[in-house]
Amino acid sequence: MADTQGWSGQGTAEKSSPDRQTDQQRKTATRRLGEPAVRGRTTIADGVVEKIAGLAARDVIGVHAMGSGIARTFGAMRERVPGGTPSVSRGVKAEVGEVQTALDLEIVIDYGVAISDVARDVRENVIAAVERMTGLEVVEVNIAVSDVKLPDEEEEEGETRLQ
């Protein structure tokens, strides 16, 4: 008896490996079990969406920082602690459902930029990033501008923005 594709068949001349299914076998399995995408459940934590949105918002020119003054102060202190890491989700709150998400962002903008333009760009960038990476529909992105960074203000440690 011949050894076919690394399998030693007993009673048959040929056995196919599971990854070499015929088209008919795949169609039968799909009808019986459903499409692979619906054979389980994927959940995405609020924190995952918050991180994606926070990074996407920070990428927009004109956004100086995320979060309120108090949140930024506590964040800067936490970053100074050994092992502390910057919080990319600071200033972002997400509510995630099964297929949709809604986001609230609190931003600090640079002085001199058009707030409406920055808000529009943040909204577009956040929606694109979250929908692309999660597959969730973003139903709303609410943006609160909590402060403006004046040119002569000193930088808070840990809050510098790369240009």
C-alpha positions as CSV (number, residue, x, y, z in Angstrom):
1,M,0.0,0.0,0.0
2,A,1.3,3.5,-0.9
3,D,2.1,6.1,1.6
4,T,0.2,9.2,0.3
5,Q,1.1,12.7,1.6
6,G,2.8,11.4,4.7
7,W,-0.1,9.3,5.8
8,S,-0.1,5.5,5.9
9,G,-3.6,4.5,5.0
10,Q,-5.1,1.2,6.1
11,G,-7.9,-0.1,4.0
12,T,-7.7,2.9,1.6
13,A,-5.3,3.9,-1.1
14,E,-5.4,7.6,-0.2
15,K,-6.2,9.8,2.8
16,S,-6.1,13.5,2.6
17,S,-4.8,15.6,5.5
18,P,-7.3,18.0,7.1
19,D,-5.7,21.1,5.5
20,R,-6.1,19.5,2.0
21,Q,-9.9,19.3,2.1
22,T,-11.7,19.3,-1.2
23,D,-14.0,22.2,-2.2
24,Q,-17.0,19.9,-1.7
25,Q,-15.8,19.0,1.9
26,R,-15.4,22.7,2.8
27,K,-18.8,23.6,1.4
28,T,-20.4,20.7,3.4
29,A,-18.6,21.8,6.6
30,T,-19.7,25.5,6.0
31,R,-23.3,24.5,5.5
32,R,-23.2,22.3,8.6
33,L,-21.3,24.6,10.9
34,G,-21.7,28.1,9.4
35,E,-19.1,30.5,8.2
36,P,-15.9,30.6,10.3
37,A,-16.6,34.2,11.3
38,V,-19.8,33.2,13.1
39,R,-18.5,30.1,14.9
40,G,-17.7,32.0,18.1
41,R,-17.8,35.3,19.8
42,T,-15.2,38.1,20.0
43,T,-15.4,40.7,22.7
44,I,-13.4,43.8,22.8
45,A,-12.8,45.5,26.2
46,D,-13.5,49.2,26.7
47,G,-9.8,49.7,27.5
48,V,-8.7,48.4,24.1
49,V,-10.9,50.9,22.2
50,E,-9.7,53.7,24.6
51,K,-6.1,53.0,23.8
52,I,-6.7,52.9,20.0
53,A,-8.7,56.2,20.2
54,G,-6.1,57.9,22.5
55,L,-3.3,57.1,20.1
56,A,-5.3,58.2,17.1
57,A,-6.2,61.5,18.7
58,R,-2.6,62.2,19.7
59,D,-1.6,61.8,16.1
60,V,-3.6,64.9,15.0
61,I,-1.6,68.1,14.7
62,G,-3.0,70.7,17.1
63,V,-3.6,68.2,19.9
64,H,-1.2,69.0,22.7
65,A,-2.3,66.5,25.3
66,M,-5.2,64.4,26.4
67,G,-7.2,64.7,29.6
68,S,-7.9,67.4,32.1
69,G,-5.2,69.2,34.1
70,I,-5.8,67.0,37.2
71,A,-5.6,63.8,35.1
72,R,-2.4,65.0,33.4
73,T,-0.9,65.9,36.8
74,F,-1.6,62.5,38.3
75,G,-0.5,60.8,35.1
76,A,2.8,62.6,35.2
77,M,3.4,61.5,38.8
78,R,2.5,57.9,37.9
79,E,5.0,57.9,35.1
80,R,7.8,59.0,37.5
81,V,7.2,55.9,39.7
82,P,9.6,53.1,38.7
83,G,7.8,50.8,36.3
84,G,5.2,53.4,35.6
85,T,4.1,53.8,32.0
86,P,2.4,56.6,30.2
87,S,-1.4,56.1,30.0
88,V,-2.3,56.3,26.3
89,S,-6.0,56.1,27.3
90,R,-5.9,59.2,29.5
91,G,-8.7,61.6,28.5
92,V,-10.7,58.9,26.7
93,K,-13.8,57.0,27.8
94,A,-15.4,54.3,25.6
95,E,-18.7,52.5,25.9
96,V,-18.4,49.3,23.8
97,G,-21.4,47.2,22.8
98,E,-21.4,44.1,20.7
99,V,-21.2,45.9,17.3
100,Q,-21.0,49.6,18.2
101,T,-19.0,51.9,20.3
102,A,-19.3,55.5,21.5
103,L,-16.4,57.6,22.7
104,D,-15.8,60.7,24.8
105,L,-12.5,62.5,24.5
106,E,-11.0,65.3,26.5
107,I,-8.2,67.2,24.7
108,V,-5.8,70.1,25.2
109,I,-5.1,72.0,22.1
110,D,-2.2,74.1,21.0
111,Y,-2.7,77.9,20.9
112,G,-3.4,79.3,17.5
113,V,-5.1,76.3,15.9
114,A,-8.7,76.3,14.7
115,I,-10.6,74.3,17.3
116,S,-13.3,73.2,14.9
117,D,-10.7,71.9,12.4
118,V,-8.7,70.0,15.1
119,A,-11.9,68.5,16.5
120,R,-13.0,67.4,13.0
121,D,-9.6,65.9,12.3
122,V,-9.5,64.1,15.7
123,R,-13.0,62.7,15.1
124,E,-12.1,61.4,11.6
125,N,-8.8,59.9,12.7
126,V,-10.3,58.2,15.8
127,I,-13.3,56.8,13.8
128,A,-11.0,55.4,11.1
129,A,-8.6,53.8,13.5
130,V,-11.2,52.3,15.8
131,E,-13.4,50.9,12.9
132,R,-10.3,49.6,11.0
133,M,-8.8,47.8,14.0
134,T,-11.9,46.6,15.8
135,G,-14.6,46.2,13.2
136,L,-16.9,48.1,15.6
137,E,-19.1,50.9,14.2
138,V,-18.3,54.1,15.9
139,V,-21.6,55.9,16.5
140,E,-20.3,59.0,18.1
141,V,-17.1,60.8,19.1
142,N,-17.8,63.6,21.6
143,I,-14.9,66.0,22.1
144,A,-14.4,68.3,25.0
145,V,-11.6,70.9,24.7
146,S,-10.6,71.3,28.3
147,D,-7.6,73.6,27.9
148,V,-5.3,75.4,25.5
149,K,-1.5,75.2,25.6
150,L,-0.1,78.8,25.4
151,P,3.3,79.2,23.8
152,D,4.9,80.7,26.9
153,E,3.5,78.1,29.3
154,E,6.1,75.7,30.8
155,E,5.8,72.1,29.8
156,E,4.6,69.7,32.4
157,E,7.2,66.9,32.7
158,G,6.1,64.0,30.7
159,E,3.7,66.0,28.5
160,T,6.0,67.1,25.7
161,R,4.7,66.6,22.3
162,L,7.0,65.5,19.4
163,Q,6.8,67.7,16.4
